[in-house]
Amino acid sequence: MKIEFLDSDGVTTIDELPKRVRAILGVPEELLVDDVILSIDFLMQADSYVNNKIKEYEGLNESLIKIAYIYYICYLLCLGMYSRLPKQMENLSTKTVLQTIDWDSKALECLEKSNELILDTINEVEEETMYNTAATLSDETTYPNTVNM
């Protein structure tokens, strides 16, 4: 199974991707603009990562997979957040909060959350498959080796 996150023009099909990424990371738009989040490099890496993990499964919960995709983009962005933060800001409280975040830890949290969501959707499909393959019993006349006495 392959979930398509990019349309033919290379634009994400997740309409609110920049807002959702900024909400997870807690970073204002001034410091993390849409163009950075929608960078084709980030989108293609996330697309490749998620689709490689789910390629052999059918019927996955697509909305959870897309959230896993968003968390993977957050992971990629966290790795470079120290360099994105300005050295000086007018709003000192925002600067203090953003510079005290351990972005390496945040990156690992986002990667774990992405993997957890992928695993949950895979387990959901496997459990559903397991319950749908239960044997059904019929009356004894359908079994050729039964002897009526």
Residue pairs with C-beta under 8 A, 6 or more apart in sequence:
1 54
1 55
1 56
1 57
1 58
1 59
1 60
2 51
2 54
2 55
3 50
3 51
3 54
3 60
3 62
3 65
3 66
3 69
4 13
5 12
5 13
5 14
5 43
5 46
5 47
5 50
5 66
5 69
6 12
6 13
6 43
6 44
6 47
7 13
10 40
10 43
11 38
12 38
12 43
14 20
14 66
14 69
14 70
17 37
17 38
17 70
17 73
18 29
18 32
18 33
18 34
18 37
18 38
20 70
21 32
21 37
21 70
21 73
21 74
21 77
22 28
22 29
22 32
22 37
24 70
24 71
24 74
24 110
25 32
25 74
25 77
25 78
25 81
25 106
26 97
26 98
26 101
27 81
27 98
28 94
31 84
31 85
31 86
31 98
32 77
32 84
36 42
36 77
36 84
37 73
37 77
42 73
42 76
42 77
43 73
45 72
45 76
46 69
46 72
46 73
46 76
47 69
49 72
49 114
50 65
50 68
50 69
50 72
50 114
50 118
53 115
53 118
54 60
54 65
54 118
54 121
54 122
57 121
57 122
57 125
58 125
59 125
59 128
60 121
60 122
60 124
60 125
61 121
61 124
64 117
64 120
64 121
65 117
65 118
65 121
67 117
68 113
68 114
68 115
68 117
68 118
68 121
69 114
71 110
71 111
71 113
71 114
71 117
72 110
72 111
72 114
74 106
74 107
74 110
75 107
75 108
75 110
75 111
75 114
78 103
78 104
78 106
78 107
78 110
79 103
79 104
79 107
81 98
81 101
81 103
81 106
82 103
85 95
85 98
85 99
86 95
88 95
89 95
140 146
140 148
